[in-house]
Amino acid sequence: MKIGLFGGTFNPFHNGHIRIIEHVKTAFGLEKIFLIPSATPPHKPGTDLAPAQDRFEMVKQSFKGQEGFIVSDKELIRKGPSFTIDTIEEFKKALGEGVDLFLLMGSDAFFDIPTWRQKDRIFESVGIIVMLRGGPKNHGAFVSFIDEYISKGYIFNEQDNGFFHEKKQTIYLCRVPRIDISSTMIRERVKNGNSIEGLVPAGVLKIIHEKELYQ
């Protein structure tokens, strides 16, 4: 069984998130994707950050009635900062043997990974799927970065679009649809009194209006 983990602040969750993870789920044959809103993200200060429970509900409403997408509150109920390695280990323990776990992340997050807690254990524990928005993949940038900041010994296989290592999990590159929607843009539109209809699922729009978020 192949399962994906996709964490983030989701501040707010939007239609771009949905289209991208649907693409990855199909491309890699993932049976399920767990979406994990961060409670206290260590790399993002709380400026303009909606309450964790509101962000959790936004993601939950976005997948109401859909199979294969599960919204997890693991990082909300765990005390302290939301470190990725802790979340990975919780899922591995809960899901048991026979499950191939993949951590989904954008390229910005990937290139920031040297600052992450216990990054070496992350690459030993789960496969990585780096989501690249549109355009050609710059393999050269990944080759030099992986060699310098992650580990030597990774070899790129063009057919599989993956970096393979004898002792670590594979790092895959996945080109996803380019969708010009961002959480920052949505927050700005709300703050300026502009409509965000069509940019976020109906359930998210309802929560933003009812809770008067991002104003």
Backbone as JSON, one array per atom type, in Angstrom:
{
  "sequence": "MKIGLFGGTFNPFHNGHIRIIEHVKTAFGLEKIFLIPSATPPHKPGTDLAPAQDRFEMVKQSFKGQEGFIVSDKELIRKGPSFTIDTIEEFKKALGEGVDLFLLMGSDAFFDIPTWRQKDRIFESVGIIVMLRGGPKNHGAFVSFIDEYISKGYIFNEQDNGFFHEKKQTIYLCRVPRIDISSTMIRERVKNGNSIEGLVPAGVLKIIHEKELYQ",
  "N": [[0.85, -1.19, 0.0], [0.58, 2.17, -0.89], [1.06, 5.29, 0.51], [0.5, 8.76, 0.93], [1.82, 11.65, 2.62], [0.93, 14.86, 3.39], [1.71, 17.84, 4.58], [1.13, 21.12, 6.01], [0.61, 24.69, 6.48], [-1.75, 25.51, 5.35], [-3.22, 27.97, 4.92], [-5.19, 30.07, 3.73], [-6.58, 26.76, 2.94], [-6.86, 25.88, -0.49], [-8.18, 25.77, -3.92], [-6.06, 25.23, -5.6], [-4.33, 23.64, -4.06], [-5.88, 21.32, -3.98], [-6.07, 20.42, -6.68], [-3.4, 19.9, -7.24], [-2.61, 17.86, -5.4], [-4.37, 15.87, -6.14], [-3.39, 15.3, -8.65], [-0.83, 14.27, -8.02], [-1.52, 12.02, -6.51], [-2.73, 10.37, -8.44], [-0.61, 10.12, -10.28], [1.36, 8.71, -8.88], [0.07, 6.52, -7.98], [-1.07, 6.46, -5.39], [-2.79, 5.16, -2.65], [-4.01, 6.46, -0.54], [-4.03, 9.82, 0.7], [-2.87, 11.57, 3.39], [-3.76, 14.57, 4.81], [-2.25, 17.11, 6.64], [-2.71, 19.55, 8.7], [-0.67, 22.09, 10.11], [-0.07, 22.83, 13.51], [1.66, 24.49, 15.11], [3.75, 25.75, 13.17], [7.23, 25.46, 12.84], [8.78, 26.9, 11.02], [7.37, 29.03, 10.1], [6.31, 32.06, 11.13], [3.59, 33.23, 13.26], [2.21, 35.3, 11.99], [-0.69, 36.63, 10.61], [-1.84, 34.15, 10.68], [-4.4, 31.88, 10.67], [-6.47, 30.48, 13.32], [-5.55, 27.2, 14.43], [-7.56, 25.19, 14.56], [-9.54, 26.21, 12.9], [-8.25, 26.17, 10.43], [-7.88, 23.45, 10.17], [-10.58, 22.61, 9.97], [-11.23, 23.83, 7.56], [-9.74, 22.34, 5.68], [-10.85, 19.84, 6.13], [-13.55, 20.22, 5.38], [-13.18, 20.58, 2.69], [-12.76, 18.08, 1.59], [-14.96, 16.61, 2.11], [-16.87, 13.74, 2.0], [-15.3, 12.61, 0.01], [-13.33, 9.91, -1.1], [-10.14, 8.52, -0.22], [-8.75, 10.72, 0.62], [-7.65, 11.95, 3.59], [-8.04, 13.86, 6.44], [-5.87, 14.78, 8.94], [-5.48, 15.25, 12.46], [-3.15, 15.07, 13.86], [-0.97, 16.82, 14.31], [-2.21, 18.86, 15.55], [-3.13, 17.97, 18.0], [-0.82, 17.22, 19.22], [1.56, 18.44, 21.48], [3.61, 21.41, 21.37], [5.99, 22.54, 18.77], [5.37, 21.75, 15.27], [7.09, 19.35, 14.18], [8.32, 17.72, 11.35], [9.58, 15.17, 11.34], [8.65, 13.98, 13.67], [5.95, 13.67, 13.09], [6.07, 11.9, 10.9], [7.11, 9.6, 12.15], [5.04, 8.99, 13.91], [3.0, 8.29, 12.1], [4.16, 6.07, 10.83], [4.29, 4.26, 12.91], [1.55, 3.98, 13.5], [0.46, 2.99, 11.09], [1.86, 0.69, 10.53], [3.68, -2.25, 9.33], [4.33, -2.99, 5.83], [3.48, -0.77, 4.46], [4.17, 1.75, 2.18], [5.46, 4.82, 2.66], [5.18, 8.19, 1.58], [6.45, 11.42, 1.54], [5.02, 14.4, 0.69], [5.96, 17.44, -0.84], [6.5, 20.9, -1.69], [8.84, 22.48, -4.0], [10.08, 24.69, -2.83], [9.93, 24.15, -0.08], [11.49, 21.83, -0.08], [14.08, 22.77, -0.75], [14.57, 24.15, 1.52], [15.05, 22.33, 3.4], [17.5, 21.7, 4.77], [17.37, 23.13, 7.16], [15.59, 21.79, 8.69], [14.47, 19.81, 11.47], [16.36, 17.01, 12.42], [16.87, 16.06, 9.76], [18.24, 14.04, 8.39], [17.13, 11.65, 9.27], [14.63, 11.83, 8.19], [15.04, 11.34, 5.44], [15.84, 8.75, 5.59], [13.59, 7.46, 6.39], [11.2, 7.83, 4.82], [9.96, 7.92, 1.42], [10.41, 10.7, -0.79], [8.42, 13.07, -2.43], [8.8, 15.56, -4.57], [7.09, 18.34, -5.52], [6.82, 20.02, -8.48], [6.03, 23.03, -9.96], [4.82, 23.37, -13.08], [6.68, 24.08, -16.18], [10.08, 23.12, -17.28], [11.97, 20.58, -15.54], [14.65, 21.39, -13.49], [17.13, 19.54, -13.26], [19.81, 19.73, -12.63], [20.09, 21.64, -10.58], [18.95, 20.26, -8.45], [20.65, 18.05, -8.27], [23.15, 19.13, -7.42], [22.35, 20.33, -5.02], [21.32, 18.19, -3.47], [23.61, 16.61, -3.25], [25.29, 18.29, -1.76], [23.84, 19.1, 0.55], [22.19, 17.04, 1.51], [22.94, 14.19, 1.06], [25.76, 12.41, -0.14], [26.03, 10.17, -2.92], [23.58, 9.77, -4.09], [21.9, 8.87, -7.06], [20.69, 9.94, -10.14], [17.84, 8.83, -11.91], [16.61, 9.1, -14.96], [14.41, 7.99, -16.26], [12.61, 7.28, -14.24], [12.39, 9.66, -12.99], [13.68, 10.11, -10.55], [15.84, 10.28, -7.65], [18.07, 7.96, -6.58], [19.33, 5.98, -3.87], [21.63, 3.9, -2.09], [21.27, 3.49, 0.64], [19.33, 5.2, 1.53], [15.96, 6.56, 1.27], [14.08, 7.03, -1.81], [14.14, 10.05, -3.74], [11.75, 11.65, -5.45], [10.9, 13.55, -8.38], [8.17, 15.46, -9.31], [6.32, 16.85, -11.75], [3.77, 19.16, -11.55], [0.46, 20.51, -12.27], [0.49, 23.95, -13.19], [-0.88, 26.3, -11.24], [-2.27, 29.34, -10.71], [-2.8, 30.21, -7.97], [-2.55, 31.19, -4.65], [-2.11, 30.93, -1.09], [-1.32, 33.29, 0.11], [-2.14, 35.21, -1.76], [-4.91, 34.86, -1.6], [-5.44, 35.63, 1.06], [-4.75, 38.31, 0.9], [-6.68, 39.25, -0.91], [-9.01, 38.9, 0.59], [-8.51, 40.66, 2.68], [-8.54, 43.04, 1.32], [-11.15, 43.22, 0.6], [-12.0, 41.9, -1.68], [-13.51, 39.43, -3.86], [-13.21, 35.9, -3.29], [-14.35, 33.8, -4.41], [-14.49, 30.78, -6.2], [-11.81, 30.39, -5.97], [-11.35, 29.02, -3.7], [-12.66, 26.06, -2.04], [-16.23, 25.68, -1.46], [-16.85, 25.17, 1.24], [-14.62, 26.18, 2.57], [-14.77, 28.89, 1.92], [-17.1, 29.55, 3.29], [-16.33, 29.18, 5.99], [-14.29, 31.11, 6.23], [-15.74, 33.47, 5.9], [-17.69, 33.28, 7.95], [-16.11, 33.14, 10.28], [-14.76, 35.44, 10.02], [-12.11, 35.64, 9.05], [-8.74, 36.66, 8.24], [-9.15, 39.38, 7.9]],
  "CA": [[0.0, 0.0, 0.0], [1.33, 3.43, -0.99], [0.31, 6.36, 1.17], [1.18, 10.05, 0.93], [1.64, 12.58, 3.73], [1.07, 16.23, 2.9], [1.5, 18.78, 5.67], [1.28, 22.54, 5.69], [-0.23, 25.58, 7.28], [-3.06, 25.58, 4.68], [-3.67, 29.23, 5.51], [-6.13, 28.96, 3.85], [-6.58, 25.7, 1.94], [-7.5, 26.42, -1.7], [-8.39, 24.85, -5.04], [-4.76, 24.84, -6.14], [-3.89, 22.49, -3.28], [-6.66, 20.14, -4.36], [-5.69, 19.94, -8.01], [-2.03, 19.4, -7.21], [-2.49, 16.56, -4.73], [-5.08, 14.89, -6.96], [-2.45, 14.92, -9.71], [0.22, 13.41, -7.43], [-2.16, 10.75, -6.11], [-2.88, 9.57, -9.65], [0.7, 9.88, -10.91], [2.15, 7.75, -8.1], [-0.77, 5.41, -7.56], [-1.23, 6.46, -3.94], [-4.13, 4.73, -2.24], [-4.53, 7.51, 0.31], [-3.18, 10.94, 1.08], [-3.23, 12.21, 4.65], [-3.46, 16.0, 4.86], [-1.9, 17.34, 8.04], [-2.53, 20.96, 9.02], [0.29, 22.35, 11.18], [-0.55, 23.63, 14.65], [2.66, 25.53, 15.35], [4.83, 25.48, 12.22], [8.47, 26.06, 13.31], [9.44, 27.74, 10.02], [6.49, 30.12, 9.68], [5.75, 32.81, 12.26], [2.14, 33.23, 13.29], [1.61, 36.48, 11.39], [-1.81, 36.37, 9.7], [-2.13, 32.71, 10.69], [-5.7, 31.58, 11.25], [-6.41, 29.46, 14.37], [-5.31, 25.85, 13.9], [-8.8, 24.44, 14.41], [-10.23, 26.74, 11.72], [-7.54, 25.65, 9.25], [-8.22, 22.02, 10.11], [-11.94, 22.49, 9.46], [-11.23, 24.22, 6.14], [-9.27, 21.2, 4.89], [-11.83, 18.77, 6.31], [-14.72, 20.52, 4.55], [-12.79, 20.51, 1.28], [-12.77, 16.69, 1.13], [-16.14, 15.95, 2.68], [-17.49, 12.78, 1.1], [-14.36, 12.08, -0.98], [-12.49, 8.81, -0.63], [-8.72, 8.59, -0.54], [-8.14, 11.91, 1.23], [-7.97, 11.91, 5.02], [-7.49, 15.01, 7.15], [-5.36, 14.31, 10.23], [-5.25, 16.26, 13.48], [-2.0, 14.65, 14.66], [-0.12, 17.94, 14.72], [-3.01, 19.76, 16.38], [-3.25, 17.44, 19.36], [0.52, 17.06, 19.8], [2.04, 19.7, 22.05], [4.87, 21.93, 20.85], [6.1, 22.8, 17.34], [5.02, 20.63, 14.4], [8.27, 18.87, 13.47], [7.94, 16.7, 10.37], [10.08, 13.84, 11.7], [7.75, 13.44, 14.69], [4.73, 13.26, 12.4], [6.4, 10.7, 10.11], [7.25, 8.44, 13.04], [3.7, 8.66, 14.4], [2.28, 7.59, 11.04], [4.77, 4.77, 10.61], [3.86, 3.4, 14.02], [0.11, 3.74, 13.4], [0.11, 2.25, 9.89], [2.5, -0.61, 10.61], [4.48, -2.77, 8.22], [3.64, -3.2, 4.56], [3.03, 0.5, 3.9], [5.2, 2.63, 1.64], [5.08, 6.2, 2.94], [5.82, 9.23, 0.77], [6.24, 12.78, 2.03], [4.83, 15.34, -0.42], [6.36, 18.81, -0.52], [6.86, 21.77, -2.81], [10.28, 22.65, -4.18], [10.56, 25.67, -1.85], [10.13, 23.43, 1.18], [12.6, 20.9, -0.25], [15.35, 23.49, -0.69], [14.7, 24.67, 2.87], [15.11, 21.18, 4.3], [18.65, 21.66, 5.67], [17.04, 23.74, 8.45], [14.6, 20.97, 9.38], [14.95, 18.98, 12.57], [16.72, 15.62, 12.13], [16.57, 15.84, 8.35], [18.8, 12.77, 7.91], [16.18, 10.59, 9.58], [13.52, 11.94, 7.25], [15.41, 10.68, 4.19], [15.98, 7.32, 5.86], [12.29, 6.91, 6.8], [10.13, 7.88, 3.82], [10.25, 8.47, 0.1], [10.08, 12.12, -0.93], [7.9, 13.49, -3.73], [8.93, 17.02, -4.69], [6.12, 18.8, -6.51], [7.36, 21.14, -9.24], [4.94, 23.68, -10.69], [5.02, 23.73, -14.49], [8.03, 24.31, -16.69], [11.0, 21.98, -17.25], [12.62, 20.31, -14.27], [16.07, 21.7, -13.48], [17.75, 18.45, -12.51], [21.13, 20.15, -12.16], [19.96, 22.32, -9.29], [18.69, 19.23, -7.45], [21.85, 17.22, -8.14], [24.16, 19.81, -6.59], [21.8, 20.56, -3.69], [21.26, 16.91, -2.76], [24.98, 16.19, -2.97], [25.91, 19.15, -0.75], [23.09, 19.31, 1.79], [21.45, 15.87, 1.98], [23.87, 13.07, 1.16], [26.42, 11.97, -1.37], [25.67, 8.81, -3.29], [22.32, 9.72, -4.84], [22.06, 8.78, -8.52], [19.43, 10.29, -10.8], [17.33, 7.97, -12.96], [15.72, 9.97, -15.74], [13.17, 7.29, -16.6], [11.71, 7.33, -13.08], [12.44, 11.01, -12.41], [13.98, 9.95, -9.14], [17.21, 10.16, -7.16], [18.12, 6.72, -5.82], [20.47, 5.86, -2.95], [21.7, 2.54, -1.55], [20.88, 3.41, 2.05], [18.26, 6.15, 1.85], [14.76, 6.45, 0.44], [14.16, 7.73, -3.09], [13.59, 11.4, -3.89], [11.13, 11.75, -6.77], [10.46, 14.85, -8.86], [6.87, 15.32, -9.97], [5.8, 18.11, -12.3], [2.33, 19.27, -11.3], [-0.13, 21.63, -13.02], [0.76, 25.29, -12.68], [-2.14, 26.94, -10.9], [-1.91, 30.64, -10.15], [-3.54, 30.51, -6.74], [-1.73, 31.01, -3.46], [-2.75, 31.33, 0.16], [-1.0, 34.71, 0.32], [-3.02, 35.99, -2.63], [-6.26, 34.79, -1.07], [-5.5, 36.47, 2.27], [-4.73, 39.72, 0.45], [-7.97, 39.57, -1.5], [-9.97, 39.03, 1.68], [-8.17, 41.89, 3.41], [-8.91, 44.19, 0.48], [-12.58, 43.18, 0.32], [-12.26, 41.32, -3.0], [-14.09, 38.1, -3.84], [-12.33, 34.74, -3.47], [-15.19, 32.72, -4.93], [-13.82, 30.06, -7.29], [-10.41, 30.15, -5.6], [-11.36, 28.08, -2.57], [-13.9, 25.28, -1.98], [-17.35, 26.37, -0.83], [-16.74, 25.04, 2.69], [-13.57, 27.11, 3.03], [-15.34, 30.24, 1.79], [-18.07, 29.7, 4.37], [-15.6, 29.33, 7.26], [-13.6, 32.41, 6.22], [-16.74, 34.53, 6.1], [-18.33, 33.15, 9.27], [-15.14, 33.41, 11.34], [-14.14, 36.73, 9.71], [-10.66, 35.42, 9.01], [-7.86, 37.4, 7.33], [-9.62, 40.75, 7.65]],
  "C": [[0.89, 1.25, 0.0], [0.48, 4.58, -0.47], [1.16, 7.63, 1.19], [0.86, 10.85, 2.18], [1.9, 13.99, 3.2], [0.72, 17.19, 4.02], [1.67, 20.21, 5.22], [0.43, 23.39, 6.59], [-1.64, 25.65, 6.7], [-3.81, 26.82, 5.17], [-4.07, 30.28, 4.47], [-5.87, 27.88, 2.8], [-7.34, 26.2, 0.72], [-7.55, 25.39, -2.82], [-7.09, 24.41, -5.69], [-4.19, 23.63, -5.4], [-4.58, 21.21, -3.76], [-6.2, 19.57, -5.7], [-4.3, 19.32, -8.02], [-1.95, 18.02, -6.55], [-3.29, 15.48, -5.45], [-4.17, 14.38, -8.07], [-1.4, 13.96, -9.17], [-0.35, 12.04, -7.06], [-2.29, 9.82, -7.3], [-1.53, 9.17, -10.23], [1.49, 8.8, -10.19], [1.33, 6.57, -7.6], [-0.93, 5.32, -6.05], [-2.66, 6.06, -3.59], [-4.8, 5.81, -1.39], [-3.51, 8.64, 0.44], [-3.73, 11.52, 2.38], [-2.81, 13.68, 4.57], [-3.34, 16.41, 6.32], [-1.67, 18.82, 8.28], [-1.58, 21.12, 10.22], [-0.36, 23.18, 12.28], [0.38, 24.8, 14.89], [3.83, 25.28, 14.41], [6.12, 26.18, 12.63], [9.11, 27.02, 12.32], [8.58, 28.92, 9.55], [5.92, 30.83, 10.89], [4.24, 32.93, 12.14], [1.48, 34.46, 12.71], [0.52, 36.1, 10.4], [-2.2, 34.9, 9.65], [-3.45, 32.48, 11.4], [-5.55, 30.52, 12.35], [-6.32, 28.06, 13.77], [-6.6, 25.07, 13.66], [-9.6, 24.92, 13.2], [-9.57, 26.22, 10.44], [-7.81, 24.16, 9.06], [-9.61, 21.82, 9.51], [-12.04, 22.86, 7.99], [-10.8, 23.04, 5.26], [-10.3, 20.06, 4.96], [-13.05, 18.99, 5.43], [-14.42, 20.37, 3.07], [-12.88, 19.09, 0.72], [-13.94, 15.9, 1.69], [-16.76, 15.02, 1.65], [-16.58, 12.19, 0.05], [-13.51, 10.98, -0.36], [-11.03, 9.06, -1.02], [-8.01, 9.8, 0.01], [-8.6, 11.99, 2.68], [-7.28, 13.08, 5.7], [-7.13, 14.57, 8.57], [-5.14, 15.48, 11.19], [-4.04, 15.94, 14.36], [-1.17, 15.84, 15.16], [-0.89, 18.96, 15.56], [-3.06, 19.27, 17.82], [-1.89, 17.22, 20.02], [1.02, 18.41, 20.3], [3.37, 20.1, 21.41], [4.86, 22.14, 19.35], [5.83, 21.54, 16.51], [6.24, 20.2, 13.59], [7.88, 17.68, 12.59], [8.39, 15.31, 10.79], [9.18, 13.19, 12.75], [6.46, 12.91, 14.06], [4.96, 11.98, 11.6], [6.44, 9.48, 11.02], [5.91, 8.02, 13.64], [2.92, 7.86, 13.36], [2.86, 6.2, 10.8], [4.35, 3.78, 11.69], [2.39, 3.01, 13.89], [-0.24, 2.83, 12.22], [0.76, 0.87, 9.83], [3.29, -1.0, 9.36], [3.65, -2.88, 6.94], [3.11, -1.95, 3.92], [4.23, 1.29, 3.42], [4.73, 4.07, 1.82], [5.88, 7.16, 2.06], [5.45, 10.59, 1.35], [6.16, 13.72, 0.84], [5.25, 16.74, 0.03], [6.64, 19.6, -1.79], [8.36, 21.95, -2.88], [10.85, 23.66, -3.19], [10.85, 24.99, -0.52], [11.33, 22.48, 1.08], [13.95, 21.62, -0.11], [15.58, 24.15, 0.67], [14.99, 23.56, 3.88], [16.38, 21.09, 5.15], [18.38, 22.26, 7.04], [16.08, 22.88, 9.27], [15.25, 20.11, 10.46], [15.17, 17.54, 12.11], [16.4, 15.23, 10.68], [17.1, 14.49, 7.85], [17.83, 11.62, 8.16], [14.97, 10.63, 8.66], [13.82, 11.16, 5.97], [15.66, 9.19, 4.36], [14.61, 6.66, 6.05], [11.26, 6.82, 5.69], [10.67, 8.34, 2.47], [9.78, 9.92, 0.05], [9.53, 12.36, -2.34], [7.93, 15.02, -3.75], [8.05, 17.49, -5.83], [6.63, 20.08, -7.17], [6.25, 21.74, -10.09], [5.36, 24.06, -12.11], [6.47, 23.82, -14.9], [8.91, 23.07, -16.62], [11.64, 21.81, -15.88], [14.12, 20.61, -14.39], [16.79, 20.66, -12.64], [19.09, 18.87, -11.92], [21.09, 20.8, -10.8], [19.74, 21.3, -8.17], [19.93, 18.38, -7.2], [22.85, 17.87, -7.18], [23.65, 20.01, -5.16], [21.79, 19.27, -2.87], [22.66, 16.46, -2.35], [25.59, 16.98, -1.82], [25.18, 19.13, 0.58], [22.37, 18.08, 2.33], [22.38, 14.67, 2.15], [24.53, 12.83, -0.18], [25.96, 10.56, -1.68], [24.34, 8.68, -3.99], [22.62, 9.71, -6.34], [20.71, 9.04, -9.17], [19.1, 9.32, -11.91], [16.28, 8.75, -13.74], [14.4, 9.31, -16.06], [12.14, 7.38, -15.47], [11.63, 8.72, -12.46], [12.73, 10.96, -10.91], [15.47, 9.87, -8.87], [17.26, 8.95, -6.22], [19.42, 6.63, -5.02], [20.46, 4.46, -2.34], [21.13, 2.43, -0.15], [19.74, 4.34, 2.44], [17.08, 5.95, 0.9], [14.89, 7.33, -0.82], [13.53, 9.12, -3.02], [13.06, 11.52, -5.32], [10.81, 13.21, -7.1], [9.17, 14.66, -9.64], [6.41, 16.69, -10.45], [4.28, 18.12, -12.16], [1.78, 20.46, -12.09], [0.2, 22.97, -12.37], [-0.58, 26.0, -12.48], [-1.82, 28.24, -10.15], [-2.83, 31.03, -9.01], [-2.57, 30.29, -5.59], [-2.5, 31.46, -2.23], [-2.52, 32.81, 0.44], [-1.93, 35.6, -0.49], [-4.45, 36.01, -2.1], [-6.41, 35.67, 0.17], [-5.54, 37.95, 1.9], [-6.07, 40.14, -0.13], [-9.04, 39.77, -0.42], [-9.75, 40.35, 2.42], [-8.61, 43.13, 2.64], [-10.39, 44.19, 0.09], [-12.94, 42.62, -1.04], [-12.78, 39.88, -2.87], [-13.01, 37.02, -4.0], [-13.14, 33.53, -3.95], [-14.51, 32.1, -6.14], [-12.37, 29.76, -7.0], [-10.3, 29.13, -4.48], [-12.65, 27.25, -2.63], [-14.98, 26.03, -1.2], [-17.28, 26.32, 0.7], [-15.71, 25.97, 3.29], [-14.09, 28.54, 3.0], [-16.29, 30.53, 2.95], [-17.37, 29.95, 5.71], [-14.91, 30.69, 7.33], [-14.57, 33.54, 6.51], [-17.34, 34.47, 7.51], [-17.39, 33.53, 10.41], [-14.44, 34.76, 11.15], [-12.61, 36.65, 9.73], [-10.0, 36.33, 7.98], [-8.31, 38.83, 7.05], [-8.74, 41.77, 8.37]]
}
